[in-house]
């Protein structure tokens, strides 16, 4: 059996924890958590969407996403509204304050890349391999579960 330092899963786990810690430092001045930042990035880049779609996109369950959105709403960063056609569906949109944060936080990606010791171009080269790894792992895990 391989030692812990020879396990891909441990390397990914360690990298994830280190990345989250870096985001905690960079996002601290904005009083935002990493999952809150992810919500903002999704809304900045993809626009308003339902809570369900946002949860799927960010791989967050409603028990995690709803309180997170409530805290952002209290801060005046997002607003949630029920759809008139189907009141079971709640949409999330940025407020003007949430839109303004995009410019204020524009340097976050570069700051995180600097924490990683790489530039943004290098960080972007990692994305396809990590995204494929995730897709494959999810598909194979789902196949095992069924």
C-alpha positions in Angstrom: 0.0 0.0 0.0 1.2 3.5 -0.9 2.1 6.0 1.8 0.0 9.1 2.3 2.5 11.2 0.4 2.0 8.9 -2.7 -1.8 9.2 -2.7 -3.3 11.5 -5.4 -6.4 11.9 -3.1 -4.3 13.3 -0.3 -2.4 15.7 -2.6 -5.8 17.0 -3.9 -7.2 17.2 -0.3 -4.1 19.1 0.8 -4.2 21.4 -2.2 -7.9 22.1 -1.6 -7.3 23.0 2.0 -4.3 25.3 1.1 -6.4 27.0 -1.6 -9.3 27.6 0.8 -6.8 29.0 3.4 -5.4 31.4 0.7 -8.9 32.5 -0.2 -9.7 33.1 3.5 -6.8 35.5 3.7 -7.5 37.3 0.4 -11.3 37.5 1.0 -10.9 38.6 4.7 -10.9 42.3 4.0 -14.3 41.9 2.1 -15.8 39.9 4.9 -16.6 37.1 2.5 -16.2 33.3 2.7 -14.9 31.2 -0.2 -18.4 29.8 -0.9 -19.9 33.3 -0.8 -17.2 34.4 -3.3 -18.1 31.5 -5.6 -21.8 32.6 -5.6 -20.7 36.1 -6.5 -18.5 34.9 -9.3 -21.3 32.8 -10.7 -23.7 35.7 -10.6 -21.2 38.1 -12.1 -20.3 35.8 -15.0 -23.6 33.9 -15.6 -26.2 36.4 -14.4 -29.3 35.9 -12.3 -30.5 32.3 -11.8 -32.6 30.1 -9.7 -31.3 28.8 -6.3 -31.6 25.3 -7.7 -29.4 26.0 -10.7 -26.9 27.9 -8.6 -26.7 25.0 -6.2 -26.1 22.5 -9.1 -23.5 24.8 -10.6 -21.6 25.2 -7.4 -22.2 21.7 -6.2 -23.8 23.0 -3.0 -26.9 21.5 -1.4 -29.8 23.7 -0.3 -28.8 23.3 3.4 -25.5 25.0 2.6 -26.7 27.4 0.0 -29.8 28.9 1.6 -28.1 30.2 4.7 -25.2 31.5 2.6 -27.6 33.4 0.4 -29.5 34.7 3.4 -26.3 36.2 4.8 -25.5 37.8 1.4 -29.0 39.1 1.2 -28.8 40.7 4.7 -25.6 42.4 3.6 -27.4 43.8 0.6 -25.3 42.0 -2.0 -27.9 39.7 -3.5 -31.7 39.6 -3.6 -33.9 36.6 -3.7 -37.4 36.6 -5.3 -40.0 34.0 -5.9 -41.1 33.5 -9.5 -44.7 34.6 -10.2 -45.3 31.7 -12.5 -44.0 29.1 -10.0 -43.6 30.3 -6.5 -41.6 27.2 -5.6 -38.7 28.6 -7.7 -36.5 31.3 -6.1 -34.3 33.4 -8.2 -31.1 35.1 -7.1 -29.8 38.3 -8.5 -27.1 40.8 -7.6 -28.0 44.1 -6.2 -26.1 47.3 -7.3 -23.9 46.7 -4.2 -23.2 43.2 -5.4 -22.4 44.4 -8.9 -20.0 47.0 -7.4 -18.1 44.3 -5.6 -17.0 42.9 -8.9 -14.7 45.9 -9.6 -13.5 46.1 -6.0 -12.6 42.4 -6.1 -11.1 42.3 -9.5 -7.6 41.5 -8.2 -8.6 38.4 -6.2 -7.7 35.9 -9.0 -4.2 37.4 -9.4 -3.7 37.5 -5.6 -4.7 33.8 -5.4 -2.4 32.9 -8.3 0.4 34.7 -6.5 -0.3 32.7 -3.4 0.0 29.6 -5.5 3.3 30.8 -6.9 2.0 30.8 -10.5 0.7 33.3 -12.9 -2.9 33.3 -14.2 -1.9 31.8 -17.5 -0.3 28.8 -15.7 -3.3 28.5 -13.5 -5.6 28.3 -16.5 -3.5 25.4 -18.0 -4.4 23.4 -14.9 -8.1 23.8 -15.4 -8.8 21.3 -18.2 -7.1 18.4 -16.4 -8.8 19.2 -13.1 -12.2 19.6 -14.8 -11.8 16.2 -16.6 -10.7 14.6 -13.4 -13.8 15.8 -11.7 -16.2 14.8 -14.5 -14.7 11.3 -14.7 -14.7 10.8 -10.9 -18.3 12.0 -10.7 -19.5 9.8 -13.5 -17.8 6.7 -12.2 -19.0 7.3 -8.7 -22.6 7.7 -10.0 -22.2 4.5 -11.9 -21.0 2.6 -8.8 -23.9 3.9 -6.8 -26.5 2.7 -9.3 
